[in-house]
Amino acid sequence: MHTGIRGVPVRKIELSRLGRRIRRARKLLDLSQESFAAQCGLDRSYLGGVERGDRNVTFGVLCTICDGLRCDIAAVTKGIPQL
């Protein structure tokens, strides 16, 4: 397992980066976590885990989230993983 900053696994760093982008995009649309999760058909606590980088989302869930954000996957994943 590769480690990055302070021994944190690179995978966790990248999932956290993705989660922050999703949260930022959701807030730009002025959507609460609860309403956005409902709109996407996701549990609010699951979405919270995604936004914190605690959940490794599947491609299908990421498609659903990006559809709810009205953006393509490239918009939230550009530069992830960081080379």
Biopython code that builds the backbone (N, CA, C, O; Angstrom):
import numpy as np
from Bio.PDB.StructureBuilder import StructureBuilder

atoms = [
    (1, "MET", "N", (0.846, -1.182, 0.000)),
    (1, "MET", "CA", (0.000, 0.000, 0.000)),
    (1, "MET", "C", (0.887, 1.239, 0.000)),
    (1, "MET", "O", (1.796, 1.359, 0.821)),
    (2, "HIS", "N", (0.621, 2.151, -0.916)),
    (2, "HIS", "CA", (1.387, 3.388, -1.001)),
    (2, "HIS", "C", (0.871, 4.373, 0.032)),
    (2, "HIS", "O", (-0.331, 4.465, 0.283)),
    (3, "THR", "N", (1.806, 5.110, 0.629)),
    (3, "THR", "CA", (1.400, 6.124, 1.597)),
    (3, "THR", "C", (1.817, 7.495, 1.090)),
    (3, "THR", "O", (2.790, 7.647, 0.352)),
    (4, "GLY", "N", (1.060, 8.462, 1.504)),
    (4, "GLY", "CA", (1.322, 9.841, 1.104)),
    (4, "GLY", "C", (1.679, 10.668, 2.324)),
    (4, "GLY", "O", (2.542, 10.290, 3.116)),
    (5, "ILE", "N", (1.019, 11.779, 2.464)),
    (5, "ILE", "CA", (1.261, 12.731, 3.537)),
    (5, "ILE", "C", (1.063, 12.075, 4.897)),
    (5, "ILE", "O", (0.015, 11.486, 5.163)),
    (6, "ARG", "N", (2.061, 12.176, 5.746)),
    (6, "ARG", "CA", (2.021, 11.656, 7.120)),
    (6, "ARG", "C", (1.590, 10.192, 7.194)),
    (6, "ARG", "O", (0.927, 9.786, 8.149)),
    (7, "GLY", "N", (1.959, 9.414, 6.204)),
    (7, "GLY", "CA", (1.657, 8.001, 6.231)),
    (7, "GLY", "C", (0.221, 7.637, 5.908)),
    (7, "GLY", "O", (-0.156, 6.470, 6.019)),
    (8, "VAL", "N", (-0.596, 8.618, 5.508)),
    (8, "VAL", "CA", (-1.994, 8.358, 5.138)),
    (8, "VAL", "C", (-1.980, 7.642, 3.785)),
    (8, "VAL", "O", (-1.300, 8.095, 2.864)),
    (9, "PRO", "N", (-2.710, 6.542, 3.646)),
    (9, "PRO", "CA", (-2.732, 5.839, 2.359)),
    (9, "PRO", "C", (-3.175, 6.753, 1.222)),
    (9, "PRO", "O", (-4.098, 7.552, 1.379)),
    (10, "VAL", "N", (-2.509, 6.628, 0.076)),
    (10, "VAL", "CA", (-2.819, 7.460, -1.083)),
    (10, "VAL", "C", (-4.288, 7.326, -1.461)),
    (10, "VAL", "O", (-4.929, 8.308, -1.835)),
    (11, "ARG", "N", (-4.820, 6.115, -1.364)),
    (11, "ARG", "CA", (-6.220, 5.895, -1.703)),
    (11, "ARG", "C", (-7.140, 6.796, -0.870)),
    (11, "ARG", "O", (-8.092, 7.364, -1.405)),
    (12, "LYS", "N", (-6.867, 6.930, 0.425)),
    (12, "LYS", "CA", (-7.675, 7.773, 1.310)),
    (12, "LYS", "C", (-7.532, 9.246, 0.918)),
    (12, "LYS", "O", (-8.510, 9.993, 0.943)),
    (13, "ILE", "N", (-6.336, 9.654, 0.564)),
    (13, "ILE", "CA", (-6.109, 11.041, 0.149)),
    (13, "ILE", "C", (-6.924, 11.353, -1.102)),
    (13, "ILE", "O", (-7.559, 12.403, -1.192)),
    (14, "GLU", "N", (-6.901, 10.434, -2.064)),
    (14, "GLU", "CA", (-7.631, 10.659, -3.313)),
    (14, "GLU", "C", (-9.141, 10.620, -3.096)),
    (14, "GLU", "O", (-9.867, 11.414, -3.696)),
    (15, "LEU", "N", (-9.629, 9.709, -2.246)),
    (15, "LEU", "CA", (-11.063, 9.662, -1.944)),
    (15, "LEU", "C", (-11.499, 10.930, -1.216)),
    (15, "LEU", "O", (-12.603, 11.425, -1.443)),
    (16, "SER", "N", (-10.647, 11.456, -0.349)),
    (16, "SER", "CA", (-10.959, 12.713, 0.350)),
    (16, "SER", "C", (-11.028, 13.868, -0.635)),
    (16, "SER", "O", (-11.902, 14.729, -0.528)),
    (17, "ARG", "N", (-10.113, 13.888, -1.589)),
    (17, "ARG", "CA", (-10.114, 14.935, -2.610)),
    (17, "ARG", "C", (-11.410, 14.869, -3.432)),
    (17, "ARG", "O", (-12.037, 15.897, -3.689)),
    (18, "LEU", "N", (-11.799, 13.680, -3.832)),
    (18, "LEU", "CA", (-13.039, 13.496, -4.584)),
    (18, "LEU", "C", (-14.240, 13.948, -3.755)),
    (18, "LEU", "O", (-15.116, 14.652, -4.258)),
    (19, "GLY", "N", (-14.278, 13.548, -2.495)),
    (19, "GLY", "CA", (-15.380, 13.925, -1.616)),
    (19, "GLY", "C", (-15.510, 15.424, -1.434)),
    (19, "GLY", "O", (-16.619, 15.959, -1.423)),
    (20, "ARG", "N", (-14.379, 16.107, -1.291)),
    (20, "ARG", "CA", (-14.411, 17.570, -1.146)),
    (20, "ARG", "C", (-14.972, 18.229, -2.408)),
    (20, "ARG", "O", (-15.722, 19.202, -2.327)),
    (21, "ARG", "N", (-14.605, 17.696, -3.562)),
    (21, "ARG", "CA", (-15.126, 18.259, -4.815)),
    (21, "ARG", "C", (-16.633, 18.052, -4.926)),
    (21, "ARG", "O", (-17.361, 18.944, -5.360)),
    (22, "ILE", "N", (-17.087, 16.881, -4.537)),
    (22, "ILE", "CA", (-18.525, 16.604, -4.581)),
    (22, "ILE", "C", (-19.266, 17.535, -3.626)),
    (22, "ILE", "O", (-20.291, 18.111, -3.991)),
    (23, "ARG", "N", (-18.751, 17.685, -2.401)),
    (23, "ARG", "CA", (-19.379, 18.578, -1.422)),
    (23, "ARG", "C", (-19.432, 20.010, -1.936)),
    (23, "ARG", "O", (-20.459, 20.679, -1.827)),
    (24, "ARG", "N", (-18.322, 20.474, -2.497)),
    (24, "ARG", "CA", (-18.261, 21.848, -3.008)),
    (24, "ARG", "C", (-19.292, 22.048, -4.121)),
    (24, "ARG", "O", (-19.994, 23.059, -4.143)),
    (25, "ALA", "N", (-19.383, 21.092, -5.040)),
    (25, "ALA", "CA", (-20.346, 21.203, -6.146)),
    (25, "ALA", "C", (-21.782, 21.185, -5.624)),
    (25, "ALA", "O", (-22.634, 21.926, -6.114)),
    (26, "ARG", "N", (-22.047, 20.342, -4.635)),
    (26, "ARG", "CA", (-23.397, 20.277, -4.041)),
    (26, "ARG", "C", (-23.756, 21.611, -3.400)),
    (26, "ARG", "O", (-24.869, 22.108, -3.569)),
    (27, "LYS", "N", (-22.813, 22.186, -2.667)),
    (27, "LYS", "CA", (-23.079, 23.457, -1.991)),
    (27, "LYS", "C", (-23.257, 24.598, -2.994)),
    (27, "LYS", "O", (-24.036, 25.520, -2.751)),
    (28, "LEU", "N", (-22.539, 24.539, -4.119)),
    (28, "LEU", "CA", (-22.721, 25.561, -5.153)),
    (28, "LEU", "C", (-24.132, 25.526, -5.721)),
    (28, "LEU", "O", (-24.653, 26.545, -6.174)),
    (29, "LEU", "N", (-24.745, 24.350, -5.695)),
    (29, "LEU", "CA", (-26.138, 24.219, -6.136)),
    (29, "LEU", "C", (-27.117, 24.530, -5.005)),
    (29, "LEU", "O", (-28.331, 24.427, -5.179)),
    (30, "ASP", "N", (-26.577, 24.911, -3.840)),
    (30, "ASP", "CA", (-27.367, 25.260, -2.661)),
    (30, "ASP", "C", (-28.277, 24.116, -2.232)),
    (30, "ASP", "O", (-29.444, 24.322, -1.898)),
    (31, "LEU", "N", (-27.720, 22.899, -2.248)),
    (31, "LEU", "CA", (-28.472, 21.718, -1.838)),
    (31, "LEU", "C", (-27.943, 21.199, -0.512)),
    (31, "LEU", "O", (-26.733, 21.097, -0.312)),
    (32, "SER", "N", (-28.854, 20.874, 0.387)),
    (32, "SER", "CA", (-28.433, 20.248, 1.633)),
    (32, "SER", "C", (-28.001, 18.818, 1.331)),
    (32, "SER", "O", (-28.380, 18.243, 0.310)),
    (33, "GLN", "N", (-27.221, 18.269, 2.213)),
    (33, "GLN", "CA", (-26.795, 16.884, 2.048)),
    (33, "GLN", "C", (-28.010, 15.960, 2.012)),
    (33, "GLN", "O", (-28.069, 15.028, 1.210)),
    (34, "GLU", "N", (-28.967, 16.226, 2.876)),
    (34, "GLU", "CA", (-30.166, 15.399, 2.956)),
    (34, "GLU", "C", (-30.992, 15.463, 1.663)),
    (34, "GLU", "O", (-31.406, 14.428, 1.141)),
    (35, "SER", "N", (-31.229, 16.671, 1.149)),
    (35, "SER", "CA", (-32.035, 16.784, -0.064)),
    (35, "SER", "C", (-31.308, 16.226, -1.280)),
    (35, "SER", "O", (-31.924, 15.607, -2.148)),
    (36, "PHE", "N", (-30.003, 16.444, -1.341)),
    (36, "PHE", "CA", (-29.242, 15.926, -2.475)),
    (36, "PHE", "C", (-29.198, 14.403, -2.449)),
    (36, "PHE", "O", (-29.349, 13.759, -3.487)),
    (37, "ALA", "N", (-28.992, 13.826, -1.272)),
    (37, "ALA", "CA", (-28.979, 12.368, -1.150)),
    (37, "ALA", "C", (-30.319, 11.790, -1.600)),
    (37, "ALA", "O", (-30.354, 10.796, -2.326)),
    (38, "ALA", "N", (-31.421, 12.408, -1.170)),
    (38, "ALA", "CA", (-32.755, 11.940, -1.566)),
    (38, "ALA", "C", (-32.944, 12.049, -3.075)),
    (38, "ALA", "O", (-33.491, 11.142, -3.703)),
    (39, "GLN", "N", (-32.496, 13.146, -3.649)),
    (39, "GLN", "CA", (-32.600, 13.357, -5.095)),
    (39, "GLN", "C", (-31.848, 12.261, -5.856)),
    (39, "GLN", "O", (-32.285, 11.828, -6.922)),
    (40, "CYS", "N", (-30.722, 11.818, -5.306)),
    (40, "CYS", "CA", (-29.900, 10.801, -5.962)),
    (40, "CYS", "C", (-30.310, 9.378, -5.591)),
    (40, "CYS", "O", (-29.794, 8.414, -6.157)),
    (41, "GLY", "N", (-31.227, 9.246, -4.651)),
    (41, "GLY", "CA", (-31.632, 7.917, -4.213)),
    (41, "GLY", "C", (-30.603, 7.253, -3.316)),
    (41, "GLY", "O", (-30.499, 6.028, -3.272)),
    (42, "LEU", "N", (-29.836, 8.080, -2.596)),
    (42, "LEU", "CA", (-28.803, 7.582, -1.686)),
    (42, "LEU", "C", (-29.183, 7.898, -0.245)),
    (42, "LEU", "O", (-29.941, 8.833, 0.016)),
    (43, "ASP", "N", (-28.661, 7.126, 0.668)),
    (43, "ASP", "CA", (-28.836, 7.407, 2.083)),
    (43, "ASP", "C", (-27.976, 8.616, 2.449)),
    (43, "ASP", "O", (-26.844, 8.730, 1.980)),
    (44, "ARG", "N", (-28.496, 9.512, 3.276)),
    (44, "ARG", "CA", (-27.753, 10.709, 3.655)),
    (44, "ARG", "C", (-26.429, 10.372, 4.317)),
    (44, "ARG", "O", (-25.420, 11.022, 4.042)),
    (45, "SER", "N", (-26.414, 9.370, 5.184)),
    (45, "SER", "CA", (-25.163, 9.025, 5.869)),
    (45, "SER", "C", (-24.146, 8.435, 4.884)),
    (45, "SER", "O", (-22.941, 8.619, 5.055)),
    (46, "TYR", "N", (-24.625, 7.733, 3.864)),
    (46, "TYR", "CA", (-23.728, 7.209, 2.832)),
    (46, "TYR", "C", (-23.082, 8.374, 2.081)),
    (46, "TYR", "O", (-21.869, 8.392, 1.870)),
    (47, "LEU", "N", (-23.909, 9.350, 1.680)),
    (47, "LEU", "CA", (-23.384, 10.518, 0.975)),
    (47, "LEU", "C", (-22.375, 11.256, 1.854)),
    (47, "LEU", "O", (-21.344, 11.718, 1.366)),
    (48, "GLY", "N", (-22.669, 11.366, 3.134)),
    (48, "GLY", "CA", (-21.724, 11.998, 4.054)),
    (48, "GLY", "C", (-20.388, 11.278, 4.053)),
    (48, "GLY", "O", (-19.335, 11.914, 4.077)),
    (49, "GLY", "N", (-20.430, 9.955, 4.025)),
    (49, "GLY", "CA", (-19.197, 9.158, 3.964)),
    (49, "GLY", "C", (-18.434, 9.396, 2.677)),
    (49, "GLY", "O", (-17.204, 9.440, 2.679)),
    (50, "VAL", "N", (-19.155, 9.550, 1.578)),
    (50, "VAL", "CA", (-18.521, 9.853, 0.292)),
    (50, "VAL", "C", (-17.841, 11.208, 0.381)),
    (50, "VAL", "O", (-16.690, 11.354, -0.032)),
    (51, "GLU", "N", (-18.540, 12.197, 0.914)),
    (51, "GLU", "CA", (-17.990, 13.555, 0.991)),
    (51, "GLU", "C", (-16.795, 13.645, 1.941)),
    (51, "GLU", "O", (-15.927, 14.499, 1.762)),
    (52, "ARG", "N", (-16.744, 12.785, 2.932)),
    (52, "ARG", "CA", (-15.599, 12.756, 3.856)),
    (52, "ARG", "C", (-14.447, 11.924, 3.314)),
    (52, "ARG", "O", (-13.344, 11.968, 3.859)),
    (53, "GLY", "N", (-14.688, 11.169, 2.252)),
    (53, "GLY", "CA", (-13.650, 10.302, 1.711)),
    (53, "GLY", "C", (-13.579, 8.969, 2.411)),
    (53, "GLY", "O", (-12.591, 8.246, 2.275)),
    (54, "ASP", "N", (-14.621, 8.628, 3.167)),
    (54, "ASP", "CA", (-14.663, 7.360, 3.888)),
    (54, "ASP", "C", (-15.221, 6.225, 3.039)),
    (54, "ASP", "O", (-15.073, 5.056, 3.396)),
    (55, "ARG", "N", (-15.858, 6.553, 1.924)),
    (55, "ARG", "CA", (-16.501, 5.549, 1.063)),
    (55, "ARG", "C", (-15.810, 5.516, -0.292)),
    (55, "ARG", "O", (-15.527, 6.560, -0.881)),
    (56, "ASN", "N", (-15.546, 4.332, -0.773)),
    (56, "ASN", "CA", (-14.995, 4.155, -2.106)),
    (56, "ASN", "C", (-16.171, 3.860, -3.029)),
    (56, "ASN", "O", (-16.622, 2.719, -3.129)),
    (57, "VAL", "N", (-16.658, 4.886, -3.694)),
    (57, "VAL", "CA", (-17.877, 4.763, -4.494)),
    (57, "VAL", "C", (-17.645, 3.919, -5.745)),
    (57, "VAL", "O", (-16.545, 3.886, -6.298)),
    (58, "THR", "N", (-18.694, 3.247, -6.171)),
    (58, "THR", "CA", (-18.645, 2.522, -7.429)),
    (58, "THR", "C", (-18.829, 3.511, -8.570)),
    (58, "THR", "O", (-19.237, 4.654, -8.361)),
    (59, "PHE", "N", (-18.528, 3.062, -9.758)),
    (59, "PHE", "CA", (-18.712, 3.904, -10.939)),
    (59, "PHE", "C", (-20.185, 4.302, -11.085)),
    (59, "PHE", "O", (-20.498, 5.441, -11.430)),
    (60, "GLY", "N", (-21.077, 3.354, -10.819)),
    (60, "GLY", "CA", (-22.509, 3.633, -10.938)),
    (60, "GLY", "C", (-22.970, 4.711, -9.978)),
    (60, "GLY", "O", (-23.744, 5.589, -10.358)),
    (61, "VAL", "N", (-22.502, 4.656, -8.735)),
    (61, "VAL", "CA", (-22.872, 5.677, -7.745)),
    (61, "VAL", "C", (-22.274, 7.022, -8.146)),
    (61, "VAL", "O", (-22.925, 8.058, -8.013)),
    (62, "LEU", "N", (-21.045, 7.006, -8.631)),
    (62, "LEU", "CA", (-20.426, 8.259, -9.062)),
    (62, "LEU", "C", (-21.203, 8.865, -10.230)),
    (62, "LEU", "O", (-21.370, 10.083, -10.299)),
    (63, "CYS", "N", (-21.677, 8.022, -11.147)),
    (63, "CYS", "CA", (-22.520, 8.514, -12.257)),
    (63, "CYS", "C", (-23.795, 9.151, -11.721)),
    (63, "CYS", "O", (-24.214, 10.205, -12.199)),
    (64, "THR", "N", (-24.410, 8.516, -10.732)),
    (64, "THR", "CA", (-25.640, 9.044, -10.132)),
    (64, "THR", "C", (-25.379, 10.396, -9.462)),
    (64, "THR", "O", (-26.163, 11.331, -9.623)),
    (65, "ILE", "N", (-24.288, 10.497, -8.719)),
    (65, "ILE", "CA", (-23.941, 11.754, -8.049)),
    (65, "ILE", "C", (-23.679, 12.852, -9.078)),
    (65, "ILE", "O", (-24.177, 13.969, -8.938)),
    (66, "CYS", "N", (-22.903, 12.537, -10.104)),
    (66, "CYS", "CA", (-22.593, 13.542, -11.124)),
    (66, "CYS", "C", (-23.847, 13.963, -11.888)),
    (66, "CYS", "O", (-23.975, 15.125, -12.272)),
    (67, "ASP", "N", (-24.758, 13.042, -12.108)),
    (67, "ASP", "CA", (-26.026, 13.388, -12.740)),
    (67, "ASP", "C", (-26.779, 14.391, -11.860)),
    (67, "ASP", "O", (-27.333, 15.370, -12.359)),
    (68, "GLY", "N", (-26.794, 14.139, -10.557)),
    (68, "GLY", "CA", (-27.444, 15.053, -9.620)),
    (68, "GLY", "C", (-26.769, 16.412, -9.565)),
    (68, "GLY", "O", (-27.423, 17.429, -9.330)),
    (69, "LEU", "N", (-25.458, 16.429, -9.782)),
    (69, "LEU", "CA", (-24.699, 17.688, -9.781)),
    (69, "LEU", "C", (-24.749, 18.378, -11.147)),
    (69, "LEU", "O", (-24.264, 19.498, -11.311)),
    (70, "ARG", "N", (-25.340, 17.691, -12.115)),
    (70, "ARG", "CA", (-25.424, 18.190, -13.491)),
    (70, "ARG", "C", (-24.040, 18.462, -14.077)),
    (70, "ARG", "O", (-23.793, 19.504, -14.685)),
    (71, "CYS", "N", (-23.147, 17.495, -13.876)),
    (71, "CYS", "CA", (-21.804, 17.597, -14.430)),
    (71, "CYS", "C", (-21.360, 16.217, -14.895)),
    (71, "CYS", "O", (-21.979, 15.208, -14.557)),
    (72, "ASP", "N", (-20.300, 16.183, -15.662)),
    (72, "ASP", "CA", (-19.785, 14.877, -16.053)),
    (72, "ASP", "C", (-18.727, 14.433, -15.048)),
    (72, "ASP", "O", (-18.227, 15.223, -14.248)),
    (73, "ILE", "N", (-18.411, 13.171, -15.116)),
    (73, "ILE", "CA", (-17.463, 12.607, -14.154)),
    (73, "ILE", "C", (-16.106, 13.302, -14.229)),
    (73, "ILE", "O", (-15.435, 13.471, -13.211)),
    (74, "ALA", "N", (-15.708, 13.700, -15.420)),
    (74, "ALA", "CA", (-14.414, 14.365, -15.575)),
    (74, "ALA", "C", (-14.311, 15.626, -14.720)),
    (74, "ALA", "O", (-13.228, 15.977, -14.250)),
    (75, "ALA", "N", (-15.437, 16.302, -14.521)),
    (75, "ALA", "CA", (-15.425, 17.543, -13.740)),
    (75, "ALA", "C", (-15.021, 17.317, -12.288)),
    (75, "ALA", "O", (-14.382, 18.177, -11.684)),
    (76, "VAL", "N", (-15.388, 16.166, -11.722)),
    (76, "VAL", "CA", (-15.055, 15.923, -10.312)),
    (76, "VAL", "C", (-13.834, 15.035, -10.125)),
    (76, "VAL", "O", (-13.317, 14.913, -9.014)),
    (77, "THR", "N", (-13.367, 14.409, -11.213)),
    (77, "THR", "CA", (-12.225, 13.497, -11.066)),
    (77, "THR", "C", (-10.942, 13.994, -11.731)),
    (77, "THR", "O", (-9.914, 13.321, -11.656)),
    (78, "LYS", "N", (-10.983, 15.138, -12.369)),
    (78, "LYS", "CA", (-9.788, 15.639, -13.052)),
    (78, "LYS", "C", (-8.609, 15.742, -12.074)),
    (78, "LYS", "O", (-8.712, 16.361, -11.015)),
    (79, "GLY", "N", (-7.515, 15.132, -12.451)),
    (79, "GLY", "CA", (-6.310, 15.172, -11.607)),
    (79, "GLY", "C", (-6.313, 14.149, -10.494)),
    (79, "GLY", "O", (-5.410, 14.158, -9.658)),
    (80, "ILE", "N", (-7.289, 13.274, -10.454)),
    (80, "ILE", "CA", (-7.351, 12.204, -9.451)),
    (80, "ILE", "C", (-7.205, 10.883, -10.194)),
    (80, "ILE", "O", (-8.011, 10.603, -11.081)),
    (81, "PRO", "N", (-6.242, 10.084, -9.880)),
    (81, "PRO", "CA", (-5.216, 10.316, -8.865)),
    (81, "PRO", "C", (-4.178, 11.329, -9.346)),
    (81, "PRO", "O", (-3.930, 11.506, -10.539)),
    (82, "GLN", "N", (-3.607, 11.961, -8.374)),
    (82, "GLN", "CA", (-2.570, 12.950, -8.678)),
    (82, "GLN", "C", (-1.295, 12.183, -8.999)),
    (82, "GLN", "O", (-0.840, 11.352, -8.213)),
    (83, "LEU", "N", (-0.728, 12.472, -10.159)),
    (83, "LEU", "CA", (0.481, 11.756, -10.589)),
    (83, "LEU", "C", (1.731, 12.359, -10.013)),
    (83, "LEU", "O", (2.830, 11.873, -10.279)),
]
sb = StructureBuilder()
sb.init_structure("model")
sb.init_model(0)
sb.init_chain("A")
sb.init_seg("    ")
for serial, (resi, resn, name, xyz) in enumerate(atoms, 1):
    if name == "N":
        sb.init_residue(resn, " ", resi, " ")
    sb.init_atom(name, np.array(xyz, "f"), 0.0, 1.0, " ", f" {name:<3s}", serial, name[0])
structure = sb.get_structure()
